[in-house]
């Protein structure tokens, strides 16, 4: 077996892969690869930056399986893989705990205005304490959009903070285990009732731009929006308008669309935003778990 890595993976996972295959690491995630280097590739493994396009799939005549060390498949052309009879494997569930924790971190940071306080103190502005307009999460209504594993865990953690949790799910499927009472709401009602809205849906053609001008206008004045999923779920122009006017009091997200952002990107530098560099799942434990799980399943296939 021969495996092509579009980017580095955890050392233990890489070692396991090399025990059973000849392994080649691409010079960069989206490097132009010579056709001669692709003819005998059986498996392609990527993380989040290396794109497995229809062109790359077509150039690998012996390709049998694609492994994505993570959950989202927006960097893999699944339709092209399916048409070519190539299996696509990811690591569902591996980043649930860490991504849910990151979402809670963003919720707390926005609610308590943590970032401007830290920045002010580091600039020797101790007087910021008299200008802070922070609040607490307890008693607030959190609207969870998407009741997959991560959304359900966020609901549980938020309830432990004393928040009232309501939820909207695009399908009837619900992985919630019943440990926390979650009242279902239609999307429009959830937006109108929530003090904080937290997004936990996959980015697909149907969900791209899920939150646009109309949805932002439907939210409570002064509400907060948290997006620990994908940047493309929110229309940036409409988001900036809502932030500029103050109708939306804050936006926190783990990443933007596209990534990496342009230097000076206005959303990132907006005083009402907190943006982390798509790092929610980049903890040592989660990284190793998702890489090992993906490699094991690729080898098993």
N, C-alpha and C positions, 0 to 999 in steps of 0.2 A: 504494500500500500504506500502511496505517496500523498502527503498532505502539504497544502500551501497555506501558510499563515500570512494574512494580510497585515497583521500587526502583532506585537508581542502579547503573550498571555502569561498567567502566573507560572512561576518557575516549576512548581510541582506538577502542574498540568502539562507543561511543555515536556518535562522529563517523561511523564507517563505516555505522552503521544510518541515520543522518540523511541520508546521501548518496542513499539509495534509498527512504526512507519518511518520512512525516509521523510524528513521534514525540511521545507524551504521557507525562509522568512523573506517576504517582499521588502525591497529597500524602503518603501514608505506605503502607507495604507492604500493610496490610489495611484501607485506607480504604474507606468506603462510596462507591461510584462511581455517578454519575447514569446512568440508563438511556440518556439521549441521548448520553452520551459513549462508549457501548459498541456502538452499532448498526453502525458501520462499521469496527470493529477487526478486522484480519486476523490479527495476531500479538500474543501476550502473552509478555513476557520477564520472568523473575524470577531472583533468586539463591536465598537460603536462607530469607528471612523472609516474603516475599510468597507467600501461599497461593492456588493456582489451584484453586478448589473447583468442585464440580458446579454450584452456583448461579451462579458467575461465568461458567462455560462456557455455561450455558443462556442467560445474559443477553447473550451476544455472538453474534448470529445469523450473522455473516459470518466467524467465527473459523475459521482454517485451520491454524494451527500454534502450539504453545506451546514456548518455549525456556527451559530451566533452565540458568543459568550455573553448572555444577557437575556432580556425578555422581549423588548421591542424588535420588530422585524422591518422597520422602515428603511434600513440600509441594505435590505436583501430583496431582490425582485422575485417574490414568491411565485407570482404567476408564470414568469419565464421558467423558473425551476420546475414547477409542476408540469408545465407543457413539455419539458425536456425529460421528465421522469426522474428528477433529482429530488431526494428527500431533503427537507429543511428541519434542522434540530436547533432548539434554543434551551434555555434553562429557566422554565417557569417557576415562580415561587422563590427563587434564590435571593432576589433583592427586596422581598416584602418587608422584612423587619427594618432594614436600614432606610428604605425609602419612606416608610411611614414615620420613622423617627425624624427624618429630615423635613418632612411636611410639617410635623408638629414644631420643629425648630423654627421654620419660617413663619408659622402662625404666631408663635410666641414673640419672635423678633419684631414682627410688624406691630402686634398689639402693644408691646411694651416699648416700642420705638428704640430698640436696642442699638441699632447701627448708628443713628445720629448721636446718641449719648456717648458711645465708645469713641467715635471720631472726634467729638468735641473735647472729651477728657484727654485724649492723646494730643490735642492741640492746646492743652493747658487751659481749657475753658471749663472750669469746675462749675461756673454759674449756669451751665446748661440745666442743672437740676431745677431751677426756677422757671424754665421755659418748656419743660417736658409736658406733653399732653398725652401721656400713655394711659392704658386701661388694663384690666385683667380679663382673662378668658372666661373665668367662672361666670355662669349666668348668660353668656352669649349663645346665640344660635349659630351652629356650624352647619352649612349645607355641603354634603359630600356628593360629588358628581361622579358616579361610577362605583359600584359595589363589587369590584373584584377583590382579590386578596389584600391589596394595599389599601383600597378604600375602606374595607371592613376593619382593618387594623387601625387606621386613622380614626374611625368612628369610636372604637374601643378606647383608644388613648385619650381622645377628646372628652369622652364621657367621664373618664377618670379625673379630668381637670375641672369637672363641674359644668361642662357645656351641654346644652340641649342639641341633640344631633338629629338632623333630618337628611334624607337622601333621595337622589334620583338615579335610576339605572335605565340605560337605553334599551335593555332587553329584560325579559322576565327572569333570566338566570340570576341567581343571588347566592353568593358563596358565604353569606353572613351566617355565623354559627349560632346566633341568638344570645351571645353573652352580653350584648348591649342592645337596649331598645332603640330601634331606628325607625322613625315614621317615614313612610314613602310620600313623596310629593311630586307632582308634575314639574317639569323643568322651570316653567315660568313662575310657578308658586314658590319653588325653592329659592329662586333668585330674589323674589320680593320679600321673603321672610328672613333670609339669612343675614347675620351681621358679618360673617366670613364665609366665603365660598371656596372650597378646595377641590381641584380638578384631579381626577384619577381615572382617565379613560385613555385608551390607545389612540395614537394618531393614525387615522385612516382617511381616505378621500371623503368619507361621510362626516368625520369629526373635525376635519381641518376648518378653522375659523368658527368653531362651535360657539365661542363667545365673541360676538361682534358688537356693533353699535347698538342694536336693539336690545341685546341681552344685558349690556352694561347699563343702559338706560333703565332697565327693569329692576336693577339692583337697588337696595336701600341707599339713599344718600349717605356718604361717609362709610360705606362698607369696604371690606378688604377682600382681595382676590389672591389666592395662592395656587400655584401651578407647579406641582412636583412631577408632572408627567412630561409633556412635550410642548415646546414653545409655539408650534404651529396650531395649537388649539385656540389661540387667542389672536384676533386681528390687531396688529400692532398700531395702525393709525388710529383706530377707534379707542384703543387702550390709552394711547398718549393723550388724546382729546379728553378722556374721562379723568386722567390724572392731572392734566393741566388745569381743568376747571375745578378740581377738588371734589367732584362728585364721587369719584373713587378715591378713598383716602390712602390706599397703598396697594402695591402689587409686589408679590415675592414669587420668584420662580427659580427652578433649577435648570437653567439653560434658556436659550433663545432660538429663533428660527430666522435665518440659517445659522449654523455654527461652523467655525467660530464667528463672532460678530465683527463688524467693521470697527476699526479704531474710531473712537469718539461716538459710538452708537448712542443715540439719544435716550433710548429706553434704559440702558444700563446706567447712564449718568443722571437719570432723572432723580430729583431729591425724594420722591415718594416710592422708589423701588429698591428692592434687595434682590440681586441676581447672583446665584452661585453657578460655577462653571460645569454644569451637568455632572456633579460630583456626588449626588445622593447615594449612589450604589458603590462609590469608590472607598469602601472601608476594606481593611485587610481581610477580614473574615468573609465578607460577601464576595470580594473579588476572587479569592481562592475557591470558594464554593461554586460560583457560577462557571469558572473556567474548568474546574475538575469535572463538574456535572456534564458540561457540554462535551468535553473530550471523551469521557467515559461512554456517553451515548453515541458519539460519532464512531468510536472504535467498536462499540457493540453492534451498531448497524452494519 
